[in-house]
Amino acid sequence: KQHKKACKQRAAELKDEQLYSQGLERPEVDCCPICTLPIPLPTDQHSGFNVCCMKRVCVGCHVTALKRGMKGCPFCRRPLSKNEADVLVLLQARVVKKDQEAINFLGERY
């Protein structure tokens, strides 16, 4: 009987350890796809979201790209869209391809 009680207690401890160890790592989405470093929180202030490739790139990589003379997206190198109509066309093209990020972005924005 004591062995059964000790086993149940140890199983509960292991379950607690498993639960408490979750959530320590940030999702991969919070990392810059160019330098692969985690983007500091809040991510909106420390990165820019590019609709052309649906990637969030850190400010450091944006600045580096500008210093090297790149005028477009630092990830896919596509020229940045000047107006909302062009952005909408890009979004709709990615939605047709079933891109989850594009579907979410389009739903939140419009």
C-alpha positions in Angstrom: 0.0 0.0 0.0 2.8 2.4 0.8 4.6 1.6 -2.5 1.4 2.4 -4.4 1.0 5.7 -2.5 4.7 6.6 -3.2 4.2 5.8 -6.9 1.2 8.0 -7.2 3.0 10.9 -5.4 6.0 10.5 -7.7 3.7 10.4 -10.8 2.1 13.7 -9.6 5.5 15.3 -9.1 6.6 14.3 -12.6 3.4 15.7 -14.0 4.0 19.0 -12.1 7.6 19.1 -13.4 6.3 18.6 -17.0 3.6 21.3 -16.6 6.0 23.8 -15.0 8.7 23.3 -17.6 6.4 24.2 -20.5 6.3 27.7 -22.0 9.9 28.6 -21.3 10.8 28.8 -25.0 9.4 31.4 -27.3 7.7 30.3 -30.5 9.8 30.2 -33.7 7.6 33.0 -35.1 9.2 35.4 -32.7 12.7 35.0 -34.3 14.0 37.0 -37.2 14.2 34.8 -40.3 17.5 36.5 -41.4 19.6 36.6 -38.2 17.6 33.9 -36.4 17.8 35.9 -33.1 14.8 36.3 -30.9 12.9 39.6 -31.5 12.6 41.5 -28.2 9.2 42.1 -26.7 7.0 43.8 -27.7 7.8 42.5 -31.2 5.8 45.2 -32.9 8.2 47.9 -31.7 11.4 45.9 -32.5 10.5 44.5 -35.9 8.6 45.2 -39.1 6.1 42.9 -40.8 6.6 42.5 -44.6 3.4 41.6 -46.5 5.3 40.4 -49.5 6.7 37.4 -47.8 4.6 37.4 -44.6 7.8 37.6 -42.5 8.6 39.6 -39.4 12.2 41.0 -39.7 14.0 42.6 -36.8 14.9 46.3 -36.9 18.7 45.4 -37.0 18.3 43.5 -40.2 16.2 46.3 -41.7 18.8 48.8 -40.9 21.6 46.6 -42.2 19.7 46.1 -45.4 19.2 49.9 -45.8 22.9 50.5 -45.2 23.8 48.0 -47.9 21.5 49.9 -50.3 18.6 47.5 -50.4 15.4 49.5 -50.8 13.0 46.5 -50.8 12.2 43.7 -48.4 15.3 42.4 -46.6 14.0 38.8 -46.7 12.6 38.3 -50.2 14.1 41.4 -51.8 10.8 42.4 -53.4 10.3 46.2 -53.8 8.1 47.6 -51.1 4.5 48.4 -52.1 3.6 52.1 -52.2 -0.1 51.9 -51.8 -2.8 49.9 -50.1 -4.2 48.4 -53.4 -0.8 46.8 -54.1 -0.6 45.4 -50.6 -4.1 44.0 -50.9 -3.2 42.3 -54.2 -0.2 40.7 -52.5 -2.3 39.5 -49.6 -5.0 38.1 -51.8 -2.4 36.2 -53.9 -1.0 34.6 -50.7 -4.5 33.8 -49.4 -5.3 31.9 -52.6 -2.2 29.8 -51.9 -3.7 29.0 -48.5 -1.0 30.9 -46.5 -2.2 30.9 -42.9 -0.2 34.0 -42.0 -1.8 35.9 -44.9 -5.3 34.7 -44.0 -4.8 35.8 -40.4 -3.3 39.1 -41.4 -6.1 39.8 -43.9 -8.7 38.9 -41.3 -7.3 41.2 -38.6 -6.7 44.1 -41.0 -9.8 44.2 -43.1 
